[in-house]
Amino acid sequence: MAAETTAGARAPVPLFAPVLLVGTVLVCDVLLPGAKPDRVLTAALDEPAHVATAALALLAAGVSLRALRHRGWVVTTLAAAVLIDLDHVPLYLGAEWIAPSGRPLTHSLATPLVLLAIAAPLRGAVRRVVLATALGVGLHLVRDIATGPGVPLWWPLDWRSVRLPYPWYAAAVVGLGVISITRIASRTRGRG
């Protein structure tokens, strides 16, 4: 399919894109237990699954490929869905106090809430970047709450880790894929 070139037109998203994203998440998660304790291999499997989860959420919300290419907020959201894991570096360097329940304390709702508070008085492109970062971090937490030790979701109010069953996350990923396929198919029919 060729991308439309008229102003404001959306480039078509291939119908197989959501299937590929769902497959990425599920295949990475099947392979992930065998990757531990190798941190590099674990990251090589976990981070693509984070990007795929965030991309599925964006596609299900109606984001087009044109937006992925031309709108910095989408790229920022996808990047933030991965870059939040840089908070693991101090843990790997021995600062175990930052992760009393397995994941760093910044893997909590406090992080996106602080970002939303920072964005509130801002305007324009800077505000969009901060909001997109908050969204990316939030989407990262969606995956982490169902994988590994969970997340200290309610920190600083509660330091304990919250974990949901992995099948709930897998079902949500498949559901996002179905919603994305439905949206893409209806857009394609609308053009035809």
N, C-alpha and C positions, 0 to 999 in steps of 0.2 A: 504494500500500500504506500502510495506517495503521500507525503505531508502536504496539506493544503497551504497555500501561500497567501491567501487573502488576510488582511489585517484582522486580528482578533480570532481567527479560526484556530481550532485546536488540531494538533497533529494526532492522527489516530494511534491508539495504543494497540499493539498486537494482542489478539485474543489469548495467545499462549503466555503472555507475560505473567498474569496472576498464577497460572499453573506452574510456571518456572519458579516463581517466588515461593509458593507453598512447598514445592518440591525441595527447594534449597533449604528451607527451615527444617523440614522433616528428615531429609537425608543428613544434614549436619547434626541433628539431635540424635539420630541413630548411631552415628559415628563418635559423637562426643564422649560417651563413657569410656571408650577405648583409648582416648587421647590423654586422659589424666594419668599421671600428674605432670605431663609435659606441657608447660605453660604456652610455648609457642604454638604447638599443635592445637591445643585447646582454643587459643585465640583465633587461629586460622579457621576453625570451625564455628566458633561462637559469634565472632563479629559479622561474618556474612549473614548469619541468621538474624542478627539484630537489624542490619540494613534491610533485609528482606521483609521482616516484620513491619518496620516503619514504612517501607514502600507499599506494602499491601494496605496498611491503614490509610495512606494517602490516596492510593488508587480507589479504595472503597469509598473515600470521601469525595471522589470525583476529580482528582488531580490528573491532568493529561501529561503526555510526554513533552508537549510544548512547555508546560510549566516546569518540568524537570530540567529542561535545557536552558530556560530563560529566566527563571525566577529564583533569585538567591535564597529566598526563604525555604524553598523545598530542599535545595542542596544543603542548607544549614541544618534543617531538621534531620536529614539523613546522616549528616556528619556528626551531629550531637548525639544521635542514637548509638554511635560507636565511641566517640571521644570521651564520653563520661567515664569509660573504663580506664582512662589515664589515672583516675583516683586510686587504682590498684598499685601503682608504682611505689608509693611510700610503704605500703603493706609488704611488698616484695623486698623492700630494703630494710625491713625489720620493725617498722612502726605498727606492730600488731594491735595497738590500742585503738587504731582507727577502724578496725573491723571486729568488734567483740563477738558478732554473731556470724562471721564468715565473709560478709561483704562490707565495704567501707560505708561509713555513716552517711556519706554524700549520696548513697544509693537509697534515698528516702524521699518522701514527698516534700520534705523541707527544701530540697534543691530546686525543683521546678517552681515551688511557691515563692522562694526568694527571687528567682528569675522573673516571675510575673510581677512581683513588687518592684523590682528594678525597672521593668518595662513600663509600668504605669505612668510615670511622669514624662517618659520619652515620646518623641514623635518621629515620623518618617521611617527611613531605612534602618536606622539604629534600633528603633522599637521593633520592627519586623524581625530583625536578626535575633534580638533577645527573646521575643515570643517564640520564634522558630526553635531556638535552643531549648526553651522550656518544653516545647512539644516533643522534641527529639529525646530529651532526658526522660520525659513521661513515658514515651513509647519504649524506651530501653527498660524501664521498670516493669512494664507489662510482661516482657519476656523473662526478666530475672526473677520475678515473683513466683514463677512456675519452674524454674531451673535451679540447680545447685541448692545452696542453703537458704534460698529466698532472699528477702531484703529487710533491712530495719525500717520498714515503711513509715512508722509513726515517730521515728526519732525526731526530736529529742524528748518527746513525751514518754516513749517506750523504746527501750534498746533492743527488745527481743525481735527476732527475725519472723517475718510473715511469709508463709509459703502456701501457694494454692496447688492443687493437683495438676500435674503436667497435662493430663487429658483435657482439662478445661482450656488450657492455652492452645493445644493442638486443635481443638474444636473451634476456637476463636480464629486461629490462622486459616483453617479451611473455610470458615464462614466469611472471613474477609475476602478470601479468594473467590468464593461464589458471588458475593456482592460485587466485586470488581469485574468479574466476567459478565454479570448481568448489566452493569453500567456500560461496559465497553460494547457489548452486543447491541444495547439500545441506541448508543451513539452511532454505531455503524449503520444500523437500520435507518436512523434519522437522516443520514447522509445519502443513503441509497435511494 
